[in-house]
């Protein structure tokens, strides 16, 4: 079974951090692609080892990524 999850990737220092907000799982890498791949691996390991109850407890079914315009200064 496959599932689509969100990956938010941002630069941190000399590398990149990837976060899956649905499960609050993160990973990192030297490039965007490496961070994304490492996050995918971390998520697969979570689903392989977590109990059904843990998945239910952690999984947020609805996550929205959007932009907000704000006044500054």
Buried (B, 14 or more C-beta within 10 A) or exposed (E): EEEEBEBEBEEEEEEBBBBBBBBEBBBBBEEBEBBBBBBBEBBEEBEEEBEEEEEEEEBEEEEEEEEEEEEEE
